[in-house]
Amino acid sequence: MSHRTWCSLCTIGLSVFLLTPAQTLLAAEGPTLAAGGPLAFGPDNVLFIADNGAAKIVALELGAQGAGATRGTLDVPGIDRQIAALLGTDQSQIRINDLAINPASQNAFLSVSRGLGANATPVLLRVDGAGTIDVVSLSAVTYTELALPNAPAANPSARRDPRSSSVTDMSFVNDQLFIAGLSSEEFSSKLRSVDYPFASINSGASVEIWHAAHGRFETHSPVYTFVPYEIDGEQNLIAGYLCTPLVKFPVTTLQPGAKVMGTTIAELGSGNRPIDMVVYKKDGADYLLMSNTSHGVMKIPTADFDTQPGLTEPVGGGDTAGVTFETIRHLTGVEQLDVLDDKRMVVITRNDSGQADLEALALP
Amino acid sequence: MVDGATRDDGMQGTWGRRQQARAISCFRLAPRVGVLSLIAGCANGPVVDMSAVSITLAAGPSHTDADTGHGSISVTGLPETQVDTLRSTGLTEQQWADLLRVTVVMEDGAVDADLPPILGSHTVGDDGSVRFTPMFPFDAGRSYAVRLDPNQLPGLDAAATDTMVAIDAVVGFPKPDIQPTTVVERIFPSGDRIPENQLKVYLHFSAPMSHVDGLAYITLRDGRGRAVEAPFLPFGSDFWDKDHLRYTVFFDPGRIKQGLTLNERLGRSLQAGQTYTLVVDPTWPDADGNPLQAPFEKRFSVGPADTAPLDHTTWRLRLPAAGSTQRLVVSFPEPLDHALMRRAIGVQTGDGEPVPGEVETGSWETRWMMTPAKPWAAGAYALVASTIVEDLAGNQIGMPFEILTLGPPSDHTGDPAGTPANDGAMGDRVSIPFDIR
């Protein structure tokens, strides 16, 4: 039996619902987080954090806390153990949910859970260029927040459980925050875009992404991570699906009422989940760097993203097709990834003994 | 010396419940004789009599506003002159940490000298005690190492420093002795027959569970008791409900969808004609860190794959009488997904107003029943269902889990060839009108 992958084309069935009339959001101080999820930096030291416990996105105006004493990010071996020690617990009780580099200070920000029980506490940490780990105090941070809409319900008495979906990735570009999420009830992906500053309580666009294959539409497949990228002057989102097609679709198509067909530009192998992806430039060329649960870290030149035709045929043999990529062999166990500067990235890797290390490494 | 304290501040957190906590070990390791020799060796400097010093773990309430009631470590018995000097000297965080250092004893037993001290605040109380309050509550059942280094006291003569013996203690709150009580209360589908392409299973627990990846505690065994290889979607920490009472187990769609590599290599996780048992390991920790009270098993027999979309025209309604609060009963020819049928099916009046009521499911999720909050008024109604309602295999209203191709794929922008739109919004729904008389 040939090892074929039928994940060859993705279709984006897109529709939009606007939920509530616009209301002005006022900035306040001292946000309350039920859980700390994915992070994304916006403009001017604004850090977006997804609160999957309260189904909201909080925009933190970090101000002076956006920078530690030393610019940059220094390696911290055993980062989970160091964090556990600072927070007064064991490393088994620490979960690092996301990493984001502040482009202004080049400090690393970590979204962490302290504890695994019902009283798990979200903690936001900053690592600076001296390797100093500080807790970012939220008590004096000015913020605005955006409530994510409840899951749709036809039964007016149904339990409105906003936690049936959780945010898995966010990205900010051109005054818009894009948000991807998973549902614990529906095997599908929601992609939402909202304007920032949050001018209104508006769910923005909710996009059902259809993942199509040769001969079939796989309508139920979640996007796990994505990154904005400009292709031939047009802003696109490059999305990584579960098994693992890479799909591009123009941001301009994310409009109310639109139905859009996206393009699968690569098939990167099955039995895999993308974890994180970034775009960077090296020697005059752009690359997409993508970490995966099973297939390591892939370096994918973007030069052919524009011309690569949508994959339409089953993929034979080795599971992969479309734009070419290189697996970076020396990068293993990468759980978190972000670009530090034009030559380096920051990764959190976990070795075979279970230790997590934060390292600044040269971009491959 | 063992000290204890009653926590009675009702704060949230690990110690959120009103409870009595006792320090499991709070003792001075440095022998008094060492302190005496220290005093003898400091003839030209200020004498620091540490003989009365003790270190205790108190559960609050404490003596300063800075104390947040997490429990704190208190040092008493310092000479009055030293206390006065500490009050008048503004120590930096680093200087405080050098004087009174509190570190975690990791679960592997290591008190790693390279680990940083716990974040927290130091204060000097009116009673002369020095107190350390952690930024986050001390964990119950965890040990904390405390070192008081008198050489770091401010105002000492240079000759007196580095000559005194530090006082070490290990403190901690005991873990409450709670017997395991959490169980798997229900599982959906509740029936014992599922299709070969079953999409997901819901486990409902009697109490909140921990934030761990539940897949480590779930096994699917075939009829001969052998574990099925990789049956589930391999990331499992995201599929809790808000209260951590319900956990969703997705069968790996890579094995369900025809033509995918995993499907071709391993086949479907479930094979028609066979029986399987879903086994829940009782070591799965609940939110308090306790194991389940008992293991849980659910046996299924497996039928053929179900690839047909849901057809709402096959649903049958049993109508209540006007003026009554009888249940409206809707029967389906096959079981539906429990979570979605509860959420995404409802009743509206002829004017489109939602009708509130209590919804139940029954007969292995082949029935949906609603008891109205108020007696039914005679008139026109409609049963409404979002198209996201699914059967056990993920087939939705008008749209199967796997859709047959709709023409040659292309990357143009446009309507995907008449495919049923389904954005999860309430705009995509079907309705079945009925009258109550």
Interface residues (C-beta under 8 A of the other chain):
Chain A: M1 S2 H3 R4 T5 W6 C7 S8 L9 T11 G13 L14 S15 V16 F17 G53 A55 R81 Q82 A84 A85 L86 L87 G88 T89 D90 Q91 S92 Q93 R95 S113 R114 G115 L116 G117 A118 N119 A120 T121 V123 I133 V135 A151 P152 A153 A154 N155 P156 S157 A158 R159 D161 P162 R163 S164 S166 T168 L182 S184 E185 E186 F187 S188 K190 S206 V207 E208 W210 A212 A213 H214 G215 R216 F217 E218 T219 H220 S221 L242 C243 T253 K259 V260 M261 G262 T263 S270 G271 R273 T293 P309 G310 T312 P314 D319
Chain B: Q12 G13 T14 G16 V102 T103 V104 M106 E107 D112 L115 P116 P117 I118 L119 G120 P134 M135 F136 P137 F138 D139 R142 Y144 L199 K200 P208 S210 H211 V212 P234 F235 D238 F239 W240 D241 K242 D243 H244 R246 T248 F250 P253 G254 K257 Q258 G259 L260 T261 L262 E264 R265 P285 D286 A287 D288 G289 D337 A339 L340 R342 R343 A344 I345 G346 P354 V355 P356 G357 E358 V359 M370 A373 V384 A385 S386 I388 E390 G394 M399 F401 E402 I403 L404 T405 L406 P408 P409 S410 D411 H412 T413 G414 D415 P416 T419 A421 N422 D423 G424 A425 M426 G427 D428 R429
